């Protein structure tokens, strides 16, 4: 969706993402997002949501300690599309499997990714993890 916030001269392409959990679907999502970006190349882009992919093992605690093809494709997508994965100001993980002890797994699946050109526009950009509810994902917030 293309939006223009009240009082702002810029328009932005804002995309909410809910990524699939299987490799084929993840790769297809990245292709679809790339096609969307190519249609709106001149507009600053803000993507946010549950990508269901991690980029680095440091963004995962517990579980299998290997990166899959989706992780490499995700990082390539971010680099090739000239995007920046915004660091959460108050937390690393946004999902957990709701078990404790040795069986616990947590990952950064929810995130905001924005155009590098938006980072250069001298705007204050803050992403944060909000208080946890009774779900397996923590809500996230982006403030510009």
QUIJO-V757422 format. One record per residue. N is the residue number from 1. RES is the residue in three letters. SS is DSSP state (hx for helix, st for strand, lp for the rest). PHI is phi in whole degrees, -180 to 180 (* if undefined). NEAR is the number of other C-alpha atoms within 12 Angstrom. Layout:
# QUIJO-V757422
n={N | N}
res={RES | RES}
ss={SS | SS}
phi={PHI | PHI}
near={NEAR | NEAR}
This chain:
# QUIJO-V757422
n={1 | 2 | 3 | 4 | 5 | 6 | 7 | 8 | 9 | 10 | 11 | 12 | 13 | 14 | 15 | 16 | 17 | 18 | 19 | 20 | 21 | 22 | 23 | 24 | 25 | 26 | 27 | 28 | 29 | 30 | 31 | 32 | 33 | 34 | 35 | 36 | 37 | 38 | 39 | 40 | 41 | 42 | 43 | 44 | 45 | 46 | 47 | 48 | 49 | 50 | 51 | 52 | 53 | 54 | 55 | 56 | 57 | 58 | 59 | 60 | 61 | 62 | 63 | 64 | 65 | 66 | 67 | 68 | 69 | 70 | 71 | 72 | 73 | 74 | 75 | 76 | 77 | 78 | 79 | 80 | 81 | 82 | 83 | 84 | 85 | 86 | 87 | 88 | 89 | 90 | 91 | 92 | 93 | 94 | 95 | 96 | 97 | 98 | 99 | 100 | 101 | 102 | 103 | 104 | 105 | 106 | 107 | 108 | 109 | 110 | 111 | 112 | 113 | 114 | 115 | 116 | 117 | 118 | 119 | 120 | 121 | 122 | 123 | 124 | 125 | 126 | 127 | 128 | 129 | 130 | 131 | 132 | 133 | 134 | 135 | 136 | 137 | 138 | 139 | 140 | 141 | 142 | 143 | 144}
res={UNK | UNK | UNK | UNK | UNK | UNK | UNK | UNK | UNK | UNK | UNK | UNK | UNK | UNK | UNK | UNK | UNK | UNK | UNK | UNK | UNK | UNK | UNK | UNK | UNK | UNK | UNK | UNK | UNK | UNK | UNK | UNK | UNK | UNK | UNK | UNK | UNK | UNK | UNK | UNK | UNK | UNK | UNK | UNK | UNK | UNK | UNK | UNK | UNK | UNK | UNK | UNK | UNK | UNK | UNK | UNK | UNK | UNK | UNK | UNK | UNK | UNK | UNK | UNK | UNK | UNK | UNK | UNK | UNK | UNK | UNK | UNK | UNK | UNK | UNK | UNK | UNK | UNK | UNK | UNK | UNK | UNK | UNK | UNK | UNK | UNK | UNK | UNK | UNK | UNK | UNK | UNK | UNK | UNK | UNK | UNK | UNK | UNK | UNK | UNK | UNK | UNK | UNK | UNK | UNK | UNK | UNK | UNK | UNK | UNK | UNK | UNK | UNK | UNK | UNK | UNK | UNK | UNK | UNK | UNK | UNK | UNK | UNK | UNK | UNK | UNK | UNK | UNK | UNK | UNK | UNK | UNK | UNK | UNK | UNK | UNK | UNK | UNK | UNK | UNK | UNK | UNK | UNK | UNK}
ss={lp | st | st | lp | lp | lp | lp | lp | lp | lp | lp | st | st | st | st | st | st | st | lp | lp | lp | lp | hx | hx | hx | hx | hx | hx | hx | hx | hx | hx | hx | hx | hx | hx | hx | hx | hx | lp | lp | lp | lp | st | st | st | st | st | st | st | lp | lp | lp | lp | lp | lp | hx | hx | hx | st | st | lp | lp | lp | lp | lp | lp | lp | hx | hx | hx | hx | hx | hx | hx | hx | hx | hx | hx | hx | lp | lp | st | st | st | lp | lp | st | lp | lp | lp | lp | lp | lp | st | st | lp | lp | lp | lp | hx | hx | hx | lp | lp | st | st | lp | lp | st | st | st | st | st | st | hx | hx | hx | hx | lp | lp | lp | lp | lp | lp | st | st | st | st | lp | lp | lp | lp | lp | lp | lp | st | lp | lp | st | st | st | st | lp}
phi={* | -96 | -126 | -133 | -61 | -58 | 83 | -109 | -79 | -86 | -110 | -133 | -92 | -113 | -127 | -93 | -117 | -129 | -80 | -70 | -104 | -111 | -54 | -58 | -65 | -64 | -66 | -65 | -60 | -61 | -63 | -65 | -65 | -64 | -62 | -61 | -62 | -64 | -74 | -128 | -63 | -90 | -105 | -57 | -116 | -124 | -111 | -151 | 141 | -96 | -82 | 55 | -142 | -112 | -100 | -138 | -64 | -67 | -97 | -144 | -122 | 80 | 69 | -66 | -101 | -133 | -93 | -97 | -58 | -64 | -64 | -66 | -65 | -65 | -65 | -63 | -59 | -61 | -66 | -67 | -88 | 56 | -113 | -127 | -84 | -71 | -78 | -69 | -72 | -137 | 177 | -103 | -101 | -123 | -142 | -149 | -85 | 62 | -119 | -108 | 64 | -64 | -87 | -70 | -128 | -138 | -147 | -95 | -102 | -99 | -163 | -120 | -125 | -130 | -61 | -59 | -64 | -69 | -65 | -87 | -90 | 58 | -108 | -79 | -125 | -131 | -114 | -145 | -89 | -88 | -54 | -73 | -98 | -104 | -115 | -87 | -112 | -86 | -70 | -125 | -137 | -118 | -123 | -120}
near={18 | 21 | 18 | 15 | 13 | 8 | 8 | 11 | 9 | 18 | 20 | 26 | 29 | 27 | 29 | 21 | 25 | 21 | 30 | 20 | 19 | 16 | 22 | 16 | 18 | 29 | 28 | 20 | 27 | 33 | 21 | 18 | 33 | 27 | 15 | 22 | 31 | 18 | 14 | 22 | 19 | 18 | 24 | 32 | 38 | 38 | 36 | 31 | 31 | 31 | 37 | 34 | 39 | 37 | 29 | 23 | 23 | 16 | 30 | 28 | 26 | 21 | 19 | 14 | 16 | 18 | 21 | 22 | 19 | 29 | 27 | 23 | 27 | 35 | 25 | 20 | 29 | 29 | 19 | 20 | 32 | 24 | 28 | 29 | 34 | 34 | 25 | 28 | 19 | 17 | 25 | 29 | 34 | 41 | 36 | 29 | 23 | 20 | 14 | 12 | 12 | 12 | 14 | 18 | 25 | 33 | 34 | 37 | 39 | 42 | 44 | 38 | 41 | 37 | 33 | 23 | 21 | 26 | 22 | 14 | 14 | 10 | 14 | 13 | 25 | 22 | 28 | 26 | 29 | 21 | 15 | 18 | 15 | 12 | 13 | 22 | 27 | 31 | 28 | 32 | 26 | 27 | 17 | 20}
